Amino acid sequence: MFISELTTERLVLRPWPAEEAAAVVAGERRPHWAADFPAGGDRVIAGIIAGDPDRPHGHRLIVERETGLTVGAIGLKWPPTDGAVEFGYGIAPSRRCRGYTTEAVRALVAFARTVPGVAEVFATVDPANVPSVRVLEKAGLRRAGTVDSDEGLLHRYVAG
């Protein structure tokens, strides 16, 4: 699967290169990363990418257009299962409350809906994570039940 760059008003969602994932795993710092990037979730995803760099993945870095700094990550959990693809995201604490995550979610969902074979785009979230629930709702997703997971009972949000 070819991963294209997605551009929004304030962000660029760039494909996550294997060498940057390897840098995250190695604990290196890159000058074009925000001071508080990567976070724990980013390290997990970087480990997946670095562990199998030739396997297609749907992960992108969130780059702030104004500064050129990487401020988070967002990605599709590839490949889709029965026409449904899940996505996840994270934004550096220094860039929260600016609408960046909602902007990135809208762009990724719009892209995912154009991928052949994808009939549904969804995310799961801990209902106690109120900021993430708000992001999904602002991005136009609607709650569609619950999912029992290793993390407990999660709410499932589906793109309309």
trRosetta pair geometry for C-beta under 8 A, 3 or more apart (Angstrom, degrees):
i j d omega theta_ij theta_ji phi_ij phi_ji
1 56 4.2 103 29 -171 91 141
1 58 7.1 -22 104 -77 145 83
1 78 6.6 -127 35 -154 154 149
1 79 7.8 159 -31 -101 139 88
1 115 8.0 13 -146 -143 125 126
3 15 4.0 116 105 -104 124 115
3 56 7.8 164 -40 -159 100 84
3 57 7.5 -7 -62 83 141 59
3 58 6.6 170 -106 -127 112 45
3 59 8.0 -21 -132 56 154 42
3 60 6.9 -177 176 -75 123 93
4 15 7.6 146 69 -49 4 107
4 111 7.4 -159 63 -144 108 131
5 12 6.2 -10 -177 -175 108 99
5 13 6.8 158 -163 80 55 59
5 14 5.4 -5 -119 -111 97 58
5 15 6.7 -84 -74 -12 69 81
5 60 7.9 134 -124 -138 50 126
6 12 7.3 154 82 -162 49 49
6 13 4.1 -2 58 52 100 112
6 60 7.0 1 26 -153 104 172
6 107 4.7 138 150 160 134 122
6 108 6.9 178 46 -77 167 56
6 111 5.7 -86 -88 -55 137 141
7 11 7.4 -180 -152 95 46 54
7 12 5.3 -15 -105 -109 75 75
7 13 7.6 -147 -69 22 31 72
7 65 7.8 73 -152 -83 93 127
7 107 7.9 -160 74 -140 16 145
8 11 4.6 18 50 52 109 88
8 12 7.7 -160 25 -75 69 32
8 13 7.5 57 -10 -16 101 98
8 103 5.0 138 145 167 159 107
8 104 7.0 -123 -3 -83 150 47
8 106 7.6 99 -113 75 135 103
8 107 4.9 -103 -64 -60 114 138
9 103 6.8 -97 41 -147 94 135
10 64 6.9 -24 156 -148 89 67
10 65 5.5 -148 -174 25 39 112
10 66 6.9 -18 -156 -21 86 99
10 100 6.8 -98 96 -106 124 82
10 103 6.3 14 47 147 101 171
11 62 5.8 -31 -159 -165 129 85
11 63 6.5 132 -163 70 70 51
11 64 6.5 -45 -106 -105 71 37
11 65 6.1 -131 -86 -24 15 93
11 100 6.2 113 -63 -151 132 89
11 103 5.8 138 11 114 128 124
11 104 5.8 -58 104 -77 166 88
11 107 7.5 -144 81 4 117 154
12 62 8.0 145 76 -160 46 40
12 63 4.4 -22 63 65 93 109
12 65 5.9 110 -21 -79 91 84
13 60 4.1 51 171 135 88 147
13 61 7.3 166 -156 75 48 40
13 62 6.0 -18 -104 -101 73 61
13 63 7.5 -175 -81 20 23 80
13 74 6.2 -52 -133 56 121 117
13 104 6.0 127 -79 -142 119 92
13 107 5.9 172 -5 107 139 135
13 108 6.6 -169 -152 -70 170 90
14 60 5.8 149 69 -163 32 91
14 61 4.9 -18 62 55 94 94
14 63 5.6 36 -5 -10 115 126
15 59 7.8 85 -156 88 55 58
15 60 5.9 -57 -93 -108 28 78
15 61 7.8 12 97 12 17 84
16 20 6.2 -120 -171 76 71 119
16 21 5.9 76 150 -58 108 103
16 45 7.5 -11 140 136 176 116
16 46 7.7 -126 170 -99 135 69
16 49 6.0 -93 111 -100 121 166
16 57 7.4 -49 56 96 111 124
16 59 4.5 -27 14 110 135 101
16 60 5.9 -162 -33 -117 86 20
16 61 5.2 121 -93 -35 81 86
16 73 6.7 32 -82 -135 133 116
16 75 7.4 -37 -7 -82 132 128
17 20 4.8 89 65 7 88 101
17 21 7.1 -153 98 -5 46 86
18 21 5.5 -55 -149 37 36 114
18 22 6.3 39 152 -22 68 104
18 49 6.1 -156 -113 153 63 101
18 50 6.6 125 -163 -102 76 55
18 53 3.6 48 -125 -141 138 123
19 22 5.5 -48 -146 35 34 114
19 23 6.6 41 150 -23 62 101
20 23 5.4 -46 -149 31 37 116
20 24 6.7 42 150 -20 64 98
20 30 7.0 -28 -132 -36 91 158
20 46 7.7 -104 120 -126 69 110
20 61 7.1 -39 122 -54 155 142
21 24 5.7 -50 -154 31 35 112
21 25 6.5 34 150 -17 66 105
21 45 7.6 -104 -127 120 108 73
21 46 4.1 177 -153 -151 74 74
21 47 7.7 -154 176 -37 102 19
21 49 3.8 -111 -125 89 166 123
21 50 4.4 -161 125 -52 106 86
21 53 7.3 176 62 -101 134 95
22 25 5.6 -53 -148 38 34 113
22 26 6.1 28 155 -15 67 111
22 46 7.7 -158 -40 176 19 102
22 50 4.7 133 -83 -120 63 117
22 53 7.9 -15 -49 -77 106 130
23 26 5.8 -60 -143 43 29 108
23 28 4.2 -77 -164 62 84 120
23 30 5.9 54 143 -47 154 111
24 27 7.8 38 174 -68 30 25
24 28 7.6 -73 -60 50 21 78
24 38 5.0 36 -136 -1 116 154
24 42 6.3 -117 -153 137 146 98
24 43 5.8 -160 156 -109 109 60
24 46 3.6 -88 80 -140 135 170
24 47 8.0 -105 102 -43 107 61
24 50 7.7 -151 60 -36 91 132
25 43 7.1 124 -93 -157 51 77
25 46 5.3 -159 -48 128 81 110
25 47 5.5 120 -101 -89 110 67
25 50 4.7 -73 -18 24 148 168
29 33 6.6 -130 -165 51 69 129
30 33 4.8 94 67 -13 88 107
30 70 7.5 38 80 23 124 130
32 63 8.0 -6 159 -130 111 109
32 68 5.9 -71 -145 134 105 94
32 69 6.0 -167 -179 -116 58 48
32 70 6.0 74 126 -7 83 92
33 37 4.6 -134 -175 82 99 107
33 38 7.2 -58 -158 -37 139 66
33 69 6.5 74 -170 -164 13 84
33 70 4.8 -33 -111 56 65 106
34 37 4.4 82 54 0 87 109
34 64 7.7 76 -62 -1 115 127
34 69 4.7 90 -63 156 74 128
34 70 6.4 -124 -2 83 80 53
34 71 4.7 63 -22 -104 138 68
34 92 4.7 -120 86 5 144 176
34 94 5.8 -163 172 59 131 129
34 95 6.6 -93 -102 -29 169 118
35 94 6.8 68 54 -19 94 156
36 39 7.1 23 154 -68 84 90
36 92 4.5 128 88 -164 98 107
36 93 5.4 -69 137 40 158 90
36 94 5.1 143 26 -9 129 108
37 42 6.7 68 -162 -17 78 175
37 69 7.7 150 22 162 137 97
37 70 5.4 -149 115 107 159 89
37 71 6.0 -142 -51 -130 139 25
37 72 6.7 -122 -106 -66 121 37
37 92 4.7 -72 -59 -77 88 123
38 42 3.4 -135 -162 96 109 137
38 43 5.6 139 120 -53 130 72
38 46 6.7 -26 -134 -24 172 138
38 73 7.6 14 -128 -16 100 124
39 42 5.2 100 49 7 61 106
39 43 7.4 -117 105 -8 34 90
39 90 5.7 -127 56 156 128 138
39 92 6.8 176 -36 -105 110 57
39 93 7.7 113 -83 -23 130 87
40 43 5.7 -56 -154 30 33 112
40 44 6.8 34 151 -20 66 101
41 44 5.6 -48 -153 30 38 114
41 45 6.6 32 153 -12 68 104
41 73 7.6 -158 111 60 98 115
41 88 7.4 -133 -179 146 132 125
41 90 4.5 151 73 -46 134 154
42 45 5.9 -57 -150 41 34 108
42 46 6.0 37 152 -22 67 108
42 72 7.5 -138 -76 -154 122 46
42 73 5.1 130 -111 9 93 133
42 90 6.0 -125 -50 75 85 137
43 46 5.5 -52 -142 38 31 114
43 47 6.4 38 155 -24 62 103
44 47 5.8 -56 -156 31 28 113
44 48 6.9 29 149 -18 62 102
45 48 5.6 -51 -153 32 37 113
45 49 6.4 32 151 -14 68 105
45 59 5.6 148 177 -123 126 152
45 73 6.1 -167 68 125 155 153
45 75 6.5 140 -146 23 142 148
46 49 5.7 -56 -147 40 34 109
46 50 5.8 28 157 -15 69 112
47 50 5.8 -55 -134 43 28 107
47 51 5.9 33 161 -26 63 111
48 51 5.9 -57 -146 33 23 113
48 52 7.2 -36 171 34 58 96
48 57 7.2 131 120 -114 109 146
49 52 7.4 -101 -157 61 21 62
49 53 6.3 51 163 -102 68 64
49 57 5.8 -102 -101 28 88 165
49 59 6.4 -96 -68 49 126 143
50 53 6.4 4 -134 -64 29 95
52 55 4.1 18 134 4 115 123
56 78 6.0 -91 118 130 90 146
56 79 7.5 54 87 -69 115 90
57 75 7.0 -8 156 -167 97 134
57 78 5.5 172 -142 42 38 126
58 75 5.1 134 102 -173 75 83
58 76 3.0 -42 119 58 153 96
58 77 7.0 -74 48 -16 120 11
58 78 4.1 134 -15 -39 106 116
58 85 7.5 48 10 -176 172 132
58 87 7.7 -90 114 -108 129 88
58 112 8.0 56 -169 -97 145 101
59 73 6.3 4 -173 -179 102 114
59 74 7.5 165 -150 92 60 34
59 75 3.3 -22 -105 -102 63 144
59 76 7.5 -135 -61 38 45 55
60 73 6.8 166 88 -155 45 68
60 74 5.7 -17 64 67 93 78
60 75 6.0 162 15 -84 62 76
60 108 7.4 -163 34 -97 130 112
61 70 4.9 -42 176 -135 125 114
61 72 7.6 147 -167 88 57 40
61 73 5.5 -43 -112 -101 49 79
62 70 6.9 107 71 -160 52 64
62 71 5.4 -69 102 68 99 78
62 72 4.0 -2 44 68 129 86
62 73 6.1 -143 -2 -75 89 22
62 74 5.8 72 -56 -6 107 101
62 89 7.8 60 -42 -155 135 102
62 91 6.6 -45 69 -107 156 82
62 100 6.8 101 167 162 138 115
62 104 5.3 -36 -112 -101 124 147
63 68 6.5 -13 -179 -159 110 38
63 69 6.9 168 -152 87 68 30
63 70 5.4 -41 -95 -94 75 57
63 71 7.1 126 -123 12 24 83
64 67 4.8 20 96 41 119 96
64 68 7.0 -45 77 11 75 14
64 69 5.1 5 38 57 112 81
64 70 8.0 -164 6 -88 78 10
64 71 5.0 60 -34 -15 104 132
64 95 6.9 -140 -70 -119 127 140
64 100 7.5 -47 -95 -120 89 138
65 68 7.6 20 -160 -69 23 49
71 91 6.2 12 136 -158 92 79
71 92 4.8 -102 -168 17 68 116
71 94 7.5 -111 -143 76 102 93
71 95 4.4 48 -179 -16 131 162
71 100 6.8 -44 105 166 135 162
72 89 6.8 39 154 180 124 85
72 90 5.3 -160 -157 101 99 58
72 91 3.8 -44 -78 -110 151 50
72 92 5.6 -133 -63 -14 81 70
72 95 6.7 -122 -29 69 112 136
72 100 7.2 134 18 126 139 127
72 101 7.3 -61 117 -90 172 83
72 104 7.3 -120 88 -24 127 171
73 89 6.9 -169 99 -145 52 54
73 90 5.8 13 52 52 80 89
74 87 6.8 21 178 176 86 113
74 88 7.3 -167 -147 97 53 44
74 89 4.0 1 -109 -108 85 97
74 90 7.7 -174 -74 25 59 50
74 104 4.9 176 -31 153 157 124
74 105 7.0 -147 -141 -78 142 55
74 108 5.4 -128 139 -52 129 151
75 78 8.0 -80 166 -12 99 94
75 87 6.4 -174 98 -148 34 79
75 88 6.3 -10 60 58 77 76
75 89 7.5 157 15 -82 55 60
75 108 7.7 -129 -97 -142 14 144
76 85 5.2 0 -163 164 110 125
76 86 7.4 134 -159 81 58 41
76 87 5.1 -43 -98 -94 53 89
76 108 7.0 -175 -52 -179 88 112
76 112 5.8 152 -93 -100 130 118
77 85 6.6 172 59 -171 69 73
77 86 4.4 -3 32 72 124 93
77 87 6.7 -159 -5 -89 80 32
77 88 6.8 59 -47 -3 103 101
78 85 7.0 6 -93 -140 55 117
79 85 7.7 -83 168 -103 38 103
80 83 5.9 4 149 -149 132 11
80 84 5.9 156 -166 70 95 27
80 85 4.1 -67 -97 -65 89 91
80 115 7.7 162 -33 106 131 129
80 117 6.1 171 51 125 141 101
80 118 5.3 -166 -75 -99 154 79
81 84 5.7 -31 69 63 72 85
81 85 7.7 136 17 -85 64 48
83 117 6.2 -134 -112 169 68 62
83 118 6.3 136 -169 -140 61 26
83 119 3.7 11 164 19 124 109
83 120 6.1 77 123 15 88 87
84 118 7.6 89 -115 -150 17 70
84 119 6.8 -50 -69 65 59 82
84 120 4.1 -19 -110 71 85 109
84 121 7.6 -179 -156 -75 63 23
84 122 6.3 -5 -172 13 108 114
85 112 5.7 -143 77 -163 133 125
85 115 7.5 21 -5 65 155 141
85 118 5.3 -35 -1 -128 121 115
85 120 7.3 164 24 88 58 60
85 121 5.8 -17 68 -111 88 67
85 122 7.7 154 83 29 41 69
86 122 5.6 -40 -106 80 68 79
86 123 6.4 114 -162 -102 78 41
86 124 6.8 -17 -146 -4 127 92
87 105 7.6 146 108 -134 137 78
87 108 5.8 136 -151 132 158 134
87 109 7.3 -125 19 -76 155 73
87 112 6.9 -114 -52 -54 129 155
87 121 6.6 11 -8 -173 115 95
87 122 7.6 163 19 83 77 31
87 123 5.5 -52 67 -81 75 95
88 123 6.6 135 -86 -135 51 100
89 101 6.0 133 130 -150 138 97
89 104 6.3 141 -138 104 141 126
89 105 6.3 -92 -21 -76 159 90
89 108 7.8 -174 -73 17 120 157
89 123 8.0 -33 7 -122 96 141
89 135 7.8 -127 74 138 135 152
91 95 5.3 -109 168 86 107 105
91 96 5.7 137 99 -80 117 72
91 100 5.7 133 -132 90 146 118
91 101 4.8 -107 -25 -69 138 102
91 104 7.7 165 -76 19 112 145
92 95 4.9 67 66 16 90 103
92 96 7.5 -135 95 -32 46 80
93 96 5.6 -33 -150 -4 40 119
95 98 5.8 -68 -180 22 66 132
95 100 5.5 -12 152 19 111 156
96 100 7.8 -104 -106 40 29 110
96 101 7.5 8 -123 -19 68 120
96 131 7.4 4 -165 -177 124 151
99 102 5.2 -55 -162 44 66 114
99 103 5.7 72 139 -27 83 104
100 103 5.6 -60 -149 38 30 114
100 104 6.2 27 156 -17 68 107
101 104 5.7 -55 -147 38 32 109
101 105 6.2 34 154 -21 66 106
101 135 4.8 -43 113 -131 119 137
102 105 5.7 -53 -144 36 30 112
102 106 6.4 33 156 -21 64 104
102 135 5.2 -146 -74 -148 76 74
102 138 4.6 -41 -124 100 136 122
102 139 5.1 -160 -151 -65 74 88
103 106 6.0 -54 -151 33 27 111
103 107 6.7 22 154 -15 61 108
104 107 5.8 -58 -150 38 32 109
104 108 6.2 26 157 -15 68 109
105 108 5.9 -59 -143 40 29 106
105 109 6.0 27 160 -18 66 110
105 123 7.9 -45 -139 -34 120 150
105 135 6.1 126 -14 158 151 102
105 136 7.0 -131 -174 -100 161 51
105 139 4.1 -53 103 -108 125 158
105 141 7.9 -77 159 -19 130 119
106 109 6.0 -58 -144 39 25 109
106 110 6.3 27 157 -20 62 109
106 139 5.0 -151 -64 -144 76 91
106 140 7.1 79 -108 14 91 113
107 110 5.9 -56 -148 36 28 111
107 111 6.4 27 154 -17 63 107
108 111 5.7 -55 -150 38 32 112
108 112 6.1 33 154 -22 67 107
109 112 5.6 -52 -142 36 31 112
109 113 6.4 34 157 -23 63 104
109 121 5.1 147 -140 120 80 151
109 139 6.6 126 1 159 145 120
109 140 7.6 -168 95 65 160 108
109 141 7.5 -145 -104 -65 155 102
109 159 4.7 162 -163 -101 126 143
110 113 6.0 -56 -153 30 28 111
110 114 7.3 22 151 -16 59 106
111 114 6.0 -68 -164 32 36 108
111 115 7.3 44 146 -37 68 97
112 115 5.7 -41 -158 8 43 117
112 118 5.6 -123 167 153 78 162
112 121 4.5 109 104 -101 136 132
112 159 7.7 145 77 5 120 159
113 118 6.6 -131 -117 105 27 118
113 121 6.0 -79 -64 -16 78 133
113 159 6.8 -119 -66 114 116 148
115 118 4.4 55 75 2 98 128
118 121 6.6 39 168 -64 120 87
120 158 6.2 -40 -166 -147 104 110
120 159 7.4 161 -166 45 56 89
121 158 7.3 124 78 -158 51 60
121 159 4.2 11 72 12 102 131
122 141 7.5 121 -131 -149 56 128
122 144 7.3 -85 -123 49 126 126
122 156 5.8 4 179 -176 131 92
122 157 6.2 159 -158 84 76 48
122 158 4.7 -29 -99 -99 100 65
122 159 6.9 -131 -76 -2 49 76
123 136 5.8 -140 65 -107 131 126
123 141 6.7 -12 30 -154 105 174
123 156 7.7 162 85 -155 38 51
123 157 5.1 -12 61 60 85 101
124 147 5.3 -58 -121 41 135 138
124 149 7.0 105 144 -29 155 147
124 154 4.1 52 173 136 109 138
124 155 6.8 159 -155 78 63 40
124 156 5.4 -28 -99 -99 81 64
124 157 7.4 170 -92 17 29 75
125 129 5.5 -117 179 65 98 120
125 132 4.9 -171 -143 118 131 120
125 133 5.7 172 116 -76 147 69
125 136 6.4 -137 -17 -19 148 145
125 154 6.1 143 62 -166 22 97
125 155 5.5 -27 65 61 80 91
125 157 6.5 14 8 -4 113 118
126 129 4.5 87 69 -7 92 106
126 132 7.5 68 48 59 74 137
126 151 6.6 -96 -76 142 107 122
126 152 7.0 56 -119 69 98 114
126 154 5.9 -62 -79 -113 46 81
126 155 7.8 86 -168 15 6 85
127 133 6.7 49 -141 -74 50 137
127 153 7.6 -13 1 107 113 92
127 154 7.5 170 -26 -146 75 39
127 155 5.0 91 -72 -22 90 119
129 132 4.1 6 131 29 115 118
129 133 6.3 142 93 -22 70 86
130 133 5.5 -53 -144 35 34 114
130 134 6.4 37 156 -21 66 103
131 134 5.6 -54 -151 34 33 113
131 135 6.6 39 150 -25 65 100
132 135 5.4 -43 -149 28 38 116
132 136 6.7 35 154 -16 65 102
133 136 6.0 -57 -154 37 32 109
133 137 6.4 27 152 -15 66 109
133 155 7.1 40 -109 62 106 143
133 157 7.9 163 -135 -57 62 140
134 137 5.8 -59 -145 41 32 109
134 138 6.0 30 158 -18 68 109
135 138 6.0 -60 -146 39 26 107
135 139 6.2 20 156 -16 63 112
136 139 5.7 -60 -146 40 28 110
136 141 4.4 -57 176 57 89 126
136 157 4.4 37 171 130 143 172
137 140 7.9 82 177 -44 30 12
137 141 6.7 -86 -83 63 31 74
137 142 7.8 68 -117 -98 69 44
137 157 7.7 -106 -62 -135 59 140
140 159 6.8 44 102 -144 96 71
140 160 5.7 -101 156 25 96 111
141 157 4.0 69 138 159 128 109
141 158 6.1 158 -160 72 91 23
141 159 5.4 -54 -100 -84 85 49
141 160 7.0 -177 -119 -19 34 80
142 157 6.6 163 76 -152 21 76
142 158 6.1 -31 61 60 74 78
142 160 5.8 67 -4 -66 111 103
143 155 5.6 -43 -134 179 106 118
143 156 7.2 105 -159 75 59 52
143 157 5.7 -43 -92 -97 48 74
144 156 5.2 -64 73 101 79 99
144 157 6.8 122 15 -125 85 23
144 158 4.3 12 1 0 143 119
145 155 7.7 161 100 -153 33 59
145 156 5.1 -3 75 44 78 117
146 153 5.4 -4 -178 -173 129 97
146 154 6.6 149 -161 78 72 42
146 155 5.8 -49 -104 -103 71 47
146 156 6.4 177 -110 -2 14 91
147 153 7.5 149 75 -157 42 51
147 154 4.8 -22 62 65 93 97
147 155 7.8 104 17 -162 82 2
147 156 5.1 93 -25 -57 106 108
148 152 7.8 -74 -148 167 60 28
148 153 5.9 -28 -102 -99 63 67
148 154 7.9 170 -92 21 15 77
149 152 6.7 -6 65 51 77 28
149 153 7.7 145 24 -99 75 18
149 154 5.4 11 12 -2 124 119
151 154 6.4 48 82 -55 111 114
